[in-house]
Amino acid sequence: VFPRRFVKSFPAVSGGFEIETEMSVHASQLKLPVSEMALDYGRRPEGSSSKLSTFRDGARILWMFAMLVKETQPLRFFGTFALFFLAASIGLMIPVLVEFAETGLVPRMPTWVLSIGMLLLAMLSMMTGFILDSVSRGRAEQKRIFYLSISSGRAERQAAGQALPKSEPGKAPRAA
């Protein structure tokens, strides 16, 4: 059951199985309480076939998850690429530097240029992560403020004289 505020503030971008991932991230960003409900799954009737494709649907969910990580945690996302480029750069750079220290020559110039290029990519990825992290924090704050500005519908129901739903201890009240 989704509260009115959640529904009004949720920018559904995807469809299919990816939407569950998107809803989970949205609820997490808004710091909303989430609970799971146990459901009984019955066996599929004989002769029927599933429309699900394990690998295709799984790949779509993973892709959506990666894009949501990029949107919500860009420093972690781009920092991972920065670490990869930095490790590759150092791995290529050390043998060239050792050879330069021994002979005073750089006979493997293409390797040196590649290692410097990868070092620059690492720095660029890290700076991109820092900048987008600041932007992402601002967007999350705006999203939270927008969420809180949406009426929960509680005041309207009280004004109309309807009974408000009772909540159980430890659970959030349900929205109509």
Number of C-alpha atoms within 10 A of each C-alpha: 7 11 14 17 17 19 12 14 17 14 11 11 8 12 9 9 14 19 15 13 15 22 16 12 16 22 14 12 15 17 10 12 9 11 9 5 5 6 6 6 6 6 6 9 7 6 5 7 8 6 6 10 9 8 9 10 14 14 13 14 19 14 13 18 16 14 15 17 16 18 16 21 19 24 24 16 20 23 20 16 19 25 16 15 21 20 16 16 23 15 12 18 19 13 14 20 15 12 14 14 11 9 10 10 12 15 12 12 11 10 16 19 14 15 23 17 14 22 22 16 18 24 18 15 20 22 16 16 23 17 12 19 21 13 14 18 15 12 14 15 13 12 17 16 12 13 19 14 11 13 12 17 14 16 11 11 13 11 9 9 9 10 9 14 11 9 10 9 7 6 10 14 13 14 15 13
